[in-house]
Amino acid sequence: MEQPQLSHLHPLEPFDEATLLSYAAAAEYRQTHPIARAILTAAEQREMDLPNIKEAAYKVGYGIEVKIDTKLVQVGSAKYMEQQGIHFPNQIQSLKTESDARGHSLVYVAVDGTLAGILELQPCIRPEAKEIINYVKAQGISVTIISGDHEQPTRQLASELGVEHYFSETLPDKKAELIAKLREDGKFVAYVGDGINDAIALKQANVSISLRGASSVATDTAQIILMDGNLKKLKSLFEISKFFEANMRNNYLTSIIPGAITLAGVFLFNMGLVGGMLVYFSAKMVGLTNAMLPLVKHKNKQAIVEREQVED
């Protein structure tokens, strides 16, 4: 789904669960990415009053740093905490091992340079994801997951969805570099993303796809937006593209072949003016009919939908 769920809170003394979650939610209050929404949803479910923040600095792909009253609160990944020189107690490693085994992700919260606790997030796979991935693979298209999450959760997600190729712990600029490398290798890349961290990758891909309800940066960058807010329309997108390609190929053939027939007829079979005009205008009618097929098909679909609505 577009956001994970908060499954466990792991506060470290002297902090409790409520304080840990309130600090994390306050820090993420103005953010729109999935992890922020998961934390804010958990705070709303507990009907928590969030403290006001004074300053905020967002580190793309790492975390966020805010001032709450006189306290410096930092929320983000393990890599971000290491960069900030935050010390991890020994028990954190066992927690990390357990969460990795479950395919969960960890978000770390530090207060005034000391680790205050950890939020454990559980990914929620879209119900239509596996069906769509199987459909895409059946079309002979390879599927790759490019994730900013850790190795174990990404591997487990890929295994559950039947995806052979994946990249984990990938920062936004690295996602774009991976896509650029695939294109250099002669691949034609379609990228599906809905977050702030996907914007650079969306711009780098041959075809960029986002979902309604995604971050404004993603929808502003994407060439195609699935208005239903789910992946089911990817099937329709591939069917439309295939039909369009076939239609354009037929248009090309109906413009080239009649000319070749006419030239061959004039020079090899003594075809006269009437015969040439007959071939020419027949081809024009065929081309016009072919060009009108998408509209006719669309009208037929609309009529079927309206009939079904009336019957219901």
N, C-alpha and C positions, 0 to 999 in steps of 0.2 A: 504494500500500500504506500501512499505518498508519505506516510510518517510511521515510525515504529511506535511501540508502546513501552512505557516505563514499567519494568517488571519488579525491580528491587532497588531499595535505597541502602547504601552501606556507609553510615556516618562514622567518623573517627572522633574519639574524645577530644575536646569537651562538647562537640556538636551533636545534636539529635537529628532525627529524620526531618522534622518540620523545618528546622533552621536550614538544613542542607538544601532541601527542595526550594524553600523560599528564596535563598540566595541565587540558586541556579535559575529559577524562573524569572527573578528580577533582572538578572544579567541578560537573559534571552528575550526579554519582553518585546523589544522592537524588531526582533529577527523573524524571518519568514521561512527559513529552511526547515526540513522535516524534523531534525533533532530538536530544534527550538520549539516547534509546535507540539511535539510529544511531551516535552517538559512542561510547557504551559498548560496543556490539556490535563496533565496529572495534578497540577496546582489548582486548576479550576474545579476538578472533581472533588478536591479536598476543601474547596471554598476558602482558599488562603488569601489573606491580604498581603500584597507584595510591597516591600520597601521601595522607596524611590531611589533611582540612580542619579548620580551627578555627572559623571563622565563615562564615556564608553569608547573603546578602541577595538575594532573587529579585525582579526588576523585571518584572512581568507584561507580556508582549508585547515586551520589549526584550532582557533578558539576565539574567545572574547574576554576583554578585561574591562571592569567597571569599578566605579567608586560608589559604595553604599555607606552613607554617613561618613565615618572616618576610615572605613575598612576598604582595602583593595581586594576585590573578588575576581578570580580568574576561573573561567570555565572552558574546558576544551579537551583535546586528546592527550594521550600519554606523551607524545612527541612534543606537544606544546608545553606541557609541564616540565619536561626535561630541559627544554630551551630556556625556561624561566628559572631553572635551578631549584625546582621544587623536589624535596626529598620524599621518596616512597618508602613507607614502613615495610618490613619483611612480609607481613601477612597479605600485602597487595598482590604478590606474585601468585599465591595459591588461588586468590579470587580471580585473577586474570586467567589462569589455567582453566578453572571451572567454567567461567563465562564463555571462553573460547570453545570449550567442549560442547556447550549448549548452543553455540552459534550466536551468542549475544554480543553487544557492543558496550563499551564502558566510556562514560563521560566523567571527567575528573573535575572536582571543585576545590580550589585553594583559597584560603583567606589569609591575607597579610603574609604571603610567602610560605604558608604551612598547609599541607593537604588536609582538607576538612572532610572529605568523603567522596564517594563514587556513586554515580547513577548508572544502573544496568538497564539497557534498552533491548527489547526483544523485537526483531524484525517481523513484519506482517506481510506475507507474500500476497500479491493481488490474486484473487481467485481465478482470473482469466489468464494469468501470466504463462502458466505451463502450456495451456492449449495454444496460445499465440506463438510461443517459442517452437512448439512441435510443428505448427503450420509453416512457420518461416523456414525451419530446417527442411521440411518436406519440399519446399520450393528450390532446394539446393543452395540456400544462403547460410553461411556460417554465422554463429551468434557468439558474441564476446561480452562479458561483464567487465566494466571498468568502474571500480568502486574506491571511495576514499576510506572504506572500512578496513579493519584489520584482516590478516591473512585467513585465520580460521573461520570467522563468520562468512567471509566472502566465498571460501572454498565450500562450506556447507550449503550456502545458498545456491552456488553453481551446481553442486551435486543434486540438490533437491529439484532443481529446474531442468536438469539434464543438459547443462551447458558445459562444453568441454574446455573452453578457453576463458580465463579470467585474469584480471590484474587487481591487486589489492593495495591499500595505503597509497592511493594515487592522488596527488595534489592537482588542482584545476589546470595548471599550465602543463603538467605531465600528461593529463588526459588528452589535451590538444596535440602534444608531441606524439603520443601513441597513434592517434588518428592520422597525423601527417605521415608517420612511418608506414602505416597500412596503405595510404594512398600512393606513397613512393614505390611501394611493392606492387603496384598495379591493381589494388583493390578499390572497388567503388563502395564507399562507406555511408551508411545511414545511421545516425546517432539519435537515440531517444533519451531525453533528459528533462527534468522538471525543477532543478534547483539552481541557486546562484552559482554554485561550483561547476555547473554544466555549461555555462554560457560560452566560455572560450571553446570548449569541445564542439558545441553546436555550430559555432561559426566556422570551425575547421572542416566539418564533414561535408561530403557532397550533398547529402540530403539531411536536413535537421528537423526533428519532430519533437513537439512538446504536447502537454495536456492542458486542457482548460482547468483553471484553479492552481496552476503551477506558479512559481515566482514570476514577477513581471519581467525580470531580466531574461529568463528562459523563453517566455512567450514572445517577447520583443525580438529575440534573436532567431527563433525557429522559423523555418519556411512553412511548416505545416503544423497546425494545432488541432488536436483531436477534441472536438467540442463536447463529447460525452464524458470526458474526464477519465476514461479508462482505455485499455489497450485493445479492446475488441475491434475497433474500427481500423486497426492495422490490416486486418483481412481485407476490408473494403478498399483500403488504400492500395494494396498490392493488386487487387482485382481491377481497380480503375486504371492503374498504371499499365497493366498488361493489355487491357482493352484499348487504351489510348495508343500504346505502341503498335498493336496490331492494326488499328484504324489508320494510323499515320503511314505504316508500311503499305497498306492497301491503297491509300491516296497516292503514294509515290509510284506504285506499280501502275495504277490507272492513268497516271500522267506520262509515264515513260513508255510502256508497252504499246499503246495505240500509235505513238509516233514512230516507233520502230516498225510496226506492222505496215503503216502507211508508206514509210520510206522503202521497205522491202517490196511492197506491192507496186509502187511506182517504177522502181528500177529493175525489178526482177520479173514481175508478172503483168506489166502494162496496165496497172490499175488506173482508172480514169478519175476525173474530178469528183464525179458522183460517189464513186466507191470510197475515195479518200475522205470526203465530207461525212459519209455515212459512218465510217470508222471513228472519225474525230468526234462527232456529236454523240455517238453511242457511248464513247468513253467518257465524255463530259457528264452524261446522265448517270452512268455508273459511279463516277467520282462524286457527284452531287448526292446520290443516294447513300453512298458510304460515309460522306461527311455528316449527313443528317442522322446516322445511326445512334450516336450518343444521346441526342435529344429525344429520339423516338423511344429508346430504352429507358431513359429517365421518366418520360411521360407514362410509359407502361407501368413502371414501378410505383409511381405516384397513384395511378388509378387502382392498382392492386391494394395498396395501403389504405386508400380511402374506402374501398369496398369492404375490406376487413374491419375497419372502424365502424362502418354502418351496420355490418352484421353483428358486431359485438354490442 
